[in-house]
Amino acid sequence: MAHMRDRQAVVIGGTGFIGRHICRALTKRGYEVLAIARKPAEPIPGVAFLALDAVSAPSDDIARAVKSADLVVNAAGDSWEGDEESMTASHIPLVDRLVDAVATLPRRPRLVHLGSVHEYGPVPDGTAIAEDHPTAPHTPYARTKLIGSRIVLGAADAGRVDGCVLRVTNVCGPGTPRGSFLGGLAHRLRRTTEDAPLSLTLVDDRRDFIDVRDVAEAVALAASGPVTGRAINIGQGDASSMRELAWLLISASQVPADLVREENGTVHSKGGSWTQADIRLARRLMGWSPQVALKESLHDLWAASATSSRPAAEAARTEGH
């Protein structure tokens, strides 16, 4: 086996919120990393970049881009904010062509595909979702993500690729895009003053949130773990109150509580009222467990939002977990 410093990784969607953290984590482990995205973004130290629109690129072009890789990570895709056409393009044909490209390579890289906990669909409150839970997604985002994950798992079962799927819960931490609830809240808090207090509608939904750096660590461990053909949940393993998370972020911002006004209203959830991943399989197969507490994650989210200059729509791409 090659020494880690000789190993090469390609991250599709490597300039997005999650992709950037994956690139950093792999670089720290000694990989030579190539980030692939449609257009350049702020450089990542030690990471090479290739401009390639993987959504429309033919399999041959993708194969050339990943031909020397020991690890290929698919962190590309469209968020909740995208329309169904763009979700379909980035979650299904892209994955199909990527699998075809990887399957043709003379050397077989490990393919790690980022799926979503929402592929399981809504579940009753109190449910810890294990990997054998039935998949019954209700939204275009979740349905198209599930199809992409099935493409990877089907190819792995058929022996075409050495692939796995990480089904990731909601993600937070430094760089969280404004298109998400917590990223949008941080953006609004930075504009909150005595003359412009913040009006906030909160719900009692509970979600499993995981720090983006823990997701990146899971990808790094999946690169060599016994995970071929498996779908593996990656999350905190707890269902956190959305109201409590909002107030943790408000506390981190040091915006006075009297400048935040909770209002009654209805928030239409796209992912059900409850998510909680059972993460025991990730511990057993990869030795992975979350290390970053949500309080720390939201503190770092707030600190990073001071210097974030990426437009909301651009930053939100690839971040629908």
C-alpha positions in Angstrom: 0.0 0.0 0.0 1.3 3.5 -0.8 2.4 5.7 2.0 -0.3 8.2 2.9 1.8 11.1 1.6 1.8 9.4 -1.8 -2.0 9.0 -1.8 -4.2 11.2 -3.9 -7.8 12.3 -3.3 -10.2 14.0 -5.5 -13.2 15.9 -4.0 -16.1 16.6 -6.4 -17.7 19.8 -5.0 -14.5 20.6 -3.2 -15.1 24.3 -2.9 -18.5 24.0 -1.2 -19.2 24.3 2.5 -18.7 20.6 3.3 -16.2 20.0 0.5 -13.7 22.6 1.7 -13.6 21.0 5.1 -13.1 17.5 3.6 -10.2 18.9 1.5 -8.6 20.3 4.6 -9.1 17.1 6.6 -7.5 15.0 3.9 -4.6 17.4 3.4 -3.9 17.1 7.1 -3.7 13.3 6.7 -1.1 13.7 4.0 -3.2 13.3 0.9 -2.5 15.2 -2.3 -5.9 16.7 -2.8 -7.6 18.0 -6.0 -10.8 20.0 -5.5 -13.2 19.9 -8.5 -15.9 22.5 -8.9 -17.6 24.6 -11.7 -15.6 27.7 -10.9 -12.8 28.8 -8.7 -13.4 29.9 -5.1 -11.2 31.1 -2.3 -8.1 28.9 -2.5 -7.6 26.1 0.1 -4.0 25.9 1.3 -2.3 22.9 -0.1 -5.2 21.9 -2.4 -5.1 21.9 -6.2 -8.1 23.0 -8.2 -9.7 21.9 -11.4 -12.6 23.8 -13.0 -15.0 21.1 -14.3 -18.8 21.1 -14.3 -19.4 17.6 -13.2 -23.1 18.0 -13.7 -22.7 18.3 -17.5 -19.3 16.7 -18.1 -19.2 13.4 -19.9 -17.9 10.3 -18.0 -14.6 10.4 -20.0 -13.8 13.9 -18.7 -14.5 12.8 -15.2 -12.4 9.7 -15.6 -9.4 11.7 -16.7 -9.8 14.0 -13.7 -9.9 11.1 -11.2 -7.6 8.6 -13.0 -4.8 8.9 -10.4 -6.9 9.0 -7.3 -6.9 6.6 -4.4 -9.9 8.3 -3.0 -12.8 10.0 -4.8 -15.3 11.9 -2.7 -18.6 13.1 -4.1 -19.6 16.2 -2.0 -21.5 17.8 -4.9 -25.2 18.4 -5.1 -27.9 21.0 -4.7 -29.3 22.2 -1.4 -32.9 22.6 -0.3 -32.9 25.9 -2.1 -32.5 24.5 -5.5 -35.3 23.7 -7.9 -36.2 20.1 -8.7 -34.5 20.2 -12.1 -31.2 21.3 -10.7 -31.5 18.8 -7.8 -32.2 16.0 -10.3 -29.2 16.9 -12.4 -26.7 17.1 -9.6 -28.1 14.2 -7.5 -28.7 11.6 -10.3 -27.0 12.0 -13.7 -23.8 13.4 -12.0 -23.6 10.4 -9.7 -24.3 8.0 -12.6 -21.5 9.4 -14.7 -19.1 9.5 -11.8 -19.8 5.9 -11.0 -19.3 5.0 -14.7 -16.0 7.0 -14.7 -14.6 5.3 -11.6 -15.7 1.9 -12.8 -13.5 2.3 -16.0 -10.3 3.0 -14.1 -7.5 0.4 -14.1 -6.7 1.2 -10.5 -9.8 1.1 -8.2 -10.2 4.1 -5.9 -12.5 4.2 -2.9 -15.6 6.2 -3.7 -17.2 8.0 -0.8 -20.6 9.5 -1.6 -22.3 12.0 0.7 -25.9 11.1 1.0 -28.5 12.5 3.4 -30.5 11.4 6.5 -33.5 12.8 4.7 -33.4 9.8 2.4 -35.2 7.9 5.1 -38.1 10.3 5.0 -40.1 11.6 8.0 -40.2 9.4 11.1 -42.2 9.4 14.3 -40.8 11.6 17.1 -38.4 9.6 19.3 -37.1 7.4 16.4 -33.4 6.8 16.3 -33.0 6.1 12.6 -30.7 3.1 11.9 -29.4 2.1 8.5 -31.9 -0.6 8.0 -34.8 1.8 8.4 -37.1 1.9 5.3 -36.5 4.7 2.9 -39.6 6.7 2.1 -38.5 10.3 1.2 -41.2 12.9 0.7 -39.4 15.8 -0.9 -37.7 16.3 -4.3 -34.4 16.9 -2.5 -34.6 13.6 -0.5 -36.0 11.5 -3.4 -33.2 12.6 -5.7 -30.5 12.1 -3.0 -31.8 8.6 -2.4 -31.6 7.7 -6.1 -28.0 8.9 -6.2 -27.1 6.9 -3.1 -28.7 3.8 -4.6 -26.6 4.2 -7.8 -23.5 4.1 -5.7 -24.6 1.2 -3.5 -25.9 -0.8 -6.5 -22.6 -0.4 -8.3 -20.7 -1.5 -5.2 -23.0 -4.5 -4.8 -22.3 -5.4 -8.5 -18.5 -5.1 -8.0 -18.2 -2.2 -10.4 -16.8 0.2 -7.7 -15.4 0.2 -4.2 -18.0 2.6 -2.9 -20.0 3.6 0.2 -22.5 6.2 1.2 -22.4 8.4 4.3 -25.9 9.5 5.1 -25.3 12.9 6.8 -27.7 14.7 9.1 -28.0 18.5 9.2 -24.6 20.2 9.2 -23.4 23.3 11.0 -20.1 24.9 12.0 -17.7 27.4 10.4 -18.8 28.4 6.9 -22.4 27.3 7.3 -24.2 28.9 4.3 -26.8 31.6 4.6 -29.3 29.4 2.8 -29.5 27.3 5.9 -31.5 28.2 9.0 -28.5 28.7 11.3 -26.4 30.3 8.6 -29.2 32.7 7.8 -29.7 33.4 11.5 -26.1 34.4 11.9 -26.3 36.7 8.9 -29.4 38.4 10.4 -27.8 38.7 13.9 -24.9 40.6 12.4 -27.4 43.2 11.3 -29.4 43.4 14.5 -29.2 46.7 16.4 -31.4 48.6 18.8 -32.9 50.3 15.8 -33.3 47.1 14.0 -34.2 44.3 16.4 -34.5 40.7 15.2 -37.9 39.1 14.8 -37.7 35.3 14.9 -40.2 32.6 14.4 -39.1 29.3 16.0 -40.6 25.9 16.1 -40.4 23.0 18.5 -38.9 20.6 15.9 -35.9 18.6 16.9 -33.0 17.9 14.5 -29.8 16.0 14.5 -27.0 18.5 13.8 -23.4 17.5 13.3 -20.4 19.8 13.0 -18.9 20.0 9.5 -15.4 19.0 10.8 -16.8 15.8 12.2 -18.3 15.1 8.8 -14.9 15.6 7.2 -13.3 13.3 9.7 -15.9 10.6 8.9 -15.0 10.9 5.2 -11.3 10.5 6.0 -12.0 7.4 8.0 -14.3 6.0 5.3 -11.4 6.2 2.9 -9.9 3.1 4.4 -12.5 1.5 6.6 -14.4 -1.8 5.9 -17.4 0.1 4.4 -17.7 -1.1 0.8 -21.3 -1.4 -0.2 -22.6 0.2 3.1 -24.8 3.1 3.8 -23.6 4.6 7.1 -25.2 7.3 9.2 -23.2 10.3 10.2 -24.7 12.6 12.9 -24.6 13.7 16.5 -26.9 10.9 17.4 -29.2 13.3 19.3 -32.2 15.3 18.4 -31.6 18.9 19.4 -34.3 21.5 19.8 -34.3 24.1 17.1 -35.3 26.7 19.6 -32.3 25.8 21.8 -29.9 25.8 18.9 -31.1 29.2 17.9 -30.6 30.6 21.3 -27.1 29.0 21.6 -26.2 30.9 18.4 -27.7 34.1 19.8 -25.7 33.7 22.9 -22.5 33.1 20.9 -23.3 36.4 19.0 -23.6 38.3 22.3 -26.5 40.2 20.8 -28.6 41.2 23.8 -31.6 38.9 24.3 -34.0 41.9 24.5 -33.2 42.7 20.8 -34.5 39.3 19.8 -38.3 38.9 19.6 -39.9 35.5 19.2 -43.1 35.7 17.2 -45.9 33.2 16.7 -46.1 31.7 13.3 -45.9 28.6 11.2 -42.7 27.3 9.7 -43.1 24.8 7.0 -40.5 22.1 7.5 -39.1 20.2 4.6 -37.7 17.4 6.6 -40.3 16.4 9.2 -40.4 17.4 12.8 -37.8 15.0 14.1 -34.4 13.6 13.0 -32.1 11.5 15.1 -29.5 9.2 13.5 -28.4 6.0 15.1 -24.6 6.3 14.6 -23.5 3.0 16.2 -22.5 1.5 12.8 -20.1 4.4 12.1 -18.5 3.7 15.5 -18.2 0.0 14.8 -16.9 0.0 11.3 -14.8 3.2 11.2 -14.1 4.1 14.9 -15.8 7.4 14.2 -17.8 9.4 16.7 -18.6 13.1 16.9 -16.0 15.2 18.7 -17.2 18.8 18.3 -20.0 19.9 20.8 -22.8 21.9 19.2 -22.1 24.8 21.5 -18.5 25.0 20.1 -19.8 24.4 16.6 -22.2 27.3 16.8 -19.5 29.5 18.4 -17.2 28.8 15.5 -20.1 29.3 13.0 -20.6 32.8 14.5 -16.9 33.7 14.4 -16.5 32.5 10.8 -19.6 34.5 9.7 -17.7 37.7 10.4 -15.4 37.2 7.5 -17.7 35.2 5.2 -18.2 37.0 1.9 -19.6 34.3 -0.3 -23.0 35.0 -1.8 -25.7 33.0 -0.2 -26.9 31.2 -3.3 -23.3 30.2 -4.3 -22.4 29.1 -0.8 -25.5 27.0 -0.4 -24.7 24.7 -3.3 -23.7 21.2 -2.2 -25.1 21.9 1.3 -28.5 20.3 1.5 -27.7 17.8 4.3 
